Amino acid sequence: MSKSQQRKGRNGELEIVKIFQAHGIDAQPGQAVSFGSTPDITGVPGIHPEIKRVERLNVPEAMAQATRDSEKFHNGASTLFHRRNRSPWLATMRLEDWILQKNKFKQLLTISILTKL
């Protein structure tokens, strides 16, 4: 991987961290150029974020990496955040993980409503 590709990837990680923080998520960037020894981003409960800032993405390969890393770090559902130049960020996750996340959110919402009664 070239230095410019590493820089582009790191900038993507920092960009996602800022977006998460702007929405009240205490995300922190991982170690720069760690080659898988640390997660790309920490502090996102229930999610293992894998960040890809590339023009041509092999989604199955990137999801396989995200899944391996989420199992390695035990930090949540593997979720791929990716974007091309001049394009919005996209999030990709396995359907079963999305359903689990949706159900967790629904439970939290119900608990929140019940505690206000």
N, C-alpha and C positions, 0 to 999 in steps of 0.2 A: 504494500500500500504506500503510495507516494505521500510526501509531506503535505501537499495541497489537499489530497483526499482526507488525510488525518485531520487537518485544520477544518475542512468543511464538515466532517463528522462531529468534531468537538463543538463547532459553532452551532450545529443542529441541537446537540445536547443542551447547550447553554440557553438556546432559544426556547426549547421545551420547558426547561426549569423556570424561566421567567414567566412563561404562560401559566404554568401550574401555580407559581407563587402569586400571580395576579388574581388567581381564583381561590386563594386561601389554602392551597396545598403546600405544606412545608417541604417541598422537594429540594434536594441538594444534588449538585453534579458529582459524579464519581470521579475517580482519579483519571487524569488525562492519559491517554494512550496506555491503558492497563492491559490490553490484549486479553480481556476476559477474567482478569484476576479480581476485579471489583465490578459491581453493576454500573451501567451507564448513569443511572439516577437512583437516588435513595429517597425515602420519605414519602412514598406514594402508597398508602395503605392498601393491601390486597392486590396490588398490581406490580408485576415485574416489567418495567418499561425497557424496551429495546428500541434505540433511536437509529434511524437510517436516513441520511440526507444525501440521496443519490438520484441520478437521472434515470437509471435503469435498475430496477430492484427485482431480484428473484424472491418473490414473496414466500413461497414454500421453504426456501433455504433460510431466509431471515427468520421465519416463524420457528423453524427447527432450532436455530441458534437461540432464540428467545426462550423456547421450551426447555432446552438443555440448561440454560443459565438460570431460569426460574427454579428448576429442580435442584441445581447446585446451590443457589443462595437461599432457597426456601422463603421467598419474599412475595409470593402471590401469583396471580394469573398472568401468563405470558401475554404481553400486549406490544404490538409493533406500532410505533409512531413513525411515520415516514412522509417525506415530501420531496417534490422536484423543485427546480428553480421556478420562481414566479407562480407557485401553486400553493393551495392551502394544505395544512397538515391533515393527514388521515390517520385513523387508528384501526388496526386490524387485530382481531383476536379470534380464537376458536369459538364456535357457536356455543358449545357446552360451558365455556368459561363466561361468555357474555350472559347466558341464562343464569348462572350462579351469581354473578355480580348484580344482575337485575333483581333477583330474589333477595339478596342481602340488602340492597337499597330499599326494597319494598318493606322488609322487616324493620329496618331502621326508621323509615318514615312512619310506620304503624306505631312503633314504640314512642317516637317523638310526639305523635298526635295523642296517644293515650296518656302520656305524662302531663300533657297540657289540660286534660279534662279535670 
